[in-house]
Amino acid sequence: MHGFLLLGSPLDALECPPYLKMKKEFLLKQAFNMLTKPAPQTPYQYLAPILAERHSSLKLYGEVDVEEWLKPKPVLGGQPVLSQLTMDSLRNFIDSGGCKAHVEEVKKKALDILNSKEHPFLIGVDHSATGGVLEALSEHYGPEDLAVIVLDYHCDFRPVSLMKKLIEYSLEKRGSHVELPPRPESYNVGSFLLHLLEDGVITHENLLIAGVRDYPPKSLKDSRDPRLKEYFQFFEEMTRLGVKVIKHAETPTGLKEAVRELPGSKLYISLDSDVGVLASLPATRLAYFLGSEVKAPGLSEEALHQCSSVLASLVKEKELVGMDVMELDIYLLSDPSSSAGATTVKNLMMFFNNLLTISSQGKPS
Ligand SMILES: [Mn+2]
């Protein structure tokens, strides 16, 4: 019987000014000795022991190395983390392929786990790290047999150039006409699935994304603005190629039918915690986009519960070979003065408990 080894990815390279400000404040508090206990530093350090204590099939593996300034809670030490932590350095990290380099490290650990006849269960921040586990699983089982279900507020297959046009459009709507500088088509939190598809790591038919809030409405089809038209057409093309996208309003009902269409017999489940933003999973990084991007809450507790039941019945038919929970926010997760952490942990336990219970029952090993 396979168990799951909990692997941590602490990469946190979010380009979001309010989030960056909070991280800098965290460092300043350390500099002025206003923090007595900076631990736990990452979602893995917080969540992995809780999950392992609950389930005998879960064991701790450890975390992938990441430079201090790229961790969610950097610790002041020998490195100049405070001066490194700027929007410019984050942009340089992403544009120069930093996320992809991290993915290679995640892949090595995931392969090590698979070679020891166990399965990877990734706990992390930047969703792009999921790609490392998927690369390892794809090498191990083959892309044709690997079904991937992602619960996410966003479809993380968006090209950088397309997002640039959308941001320019929304800035224009708010009265400022700016042309953003072009950026390379990097492997990042919003584009990693596109890279996995283009590189043949996963197949379009084997990819299902549910809980989605960024699917363009049909009204954009005939938009007079070419950028919006392009956005709509890009998403249509992805579904035409076989990617199954279940919008927020159709989740979990649509999920139940869509999972039947996945050809692969091995199953990977990726839970981007932002799928429950302002609702079942409030301790997510997306919470820092409040007031700008996020206007609508993610999945309710009930909807998330129903999703986990649908997935649990699927685990009776397909072999669950890997899972993850990503985009967790350690500040909210471990903040005793807020209910966000407790709500998130409770609903994560419920979600994975359903899957692990079924997964450990009578599966041929
Ligand atoms: Mn995501």
Boltz pocket constraint, residues with backbone or C-beta under 6 A from the ligand:
constraints:
  - pocket:
      binder: B
      contacts: [[A, 127], [A, 152], [A, 153], [A, 154], [A, 156], [A, 189], [A, 272], [A, 327]]
      max_distance: 6.0
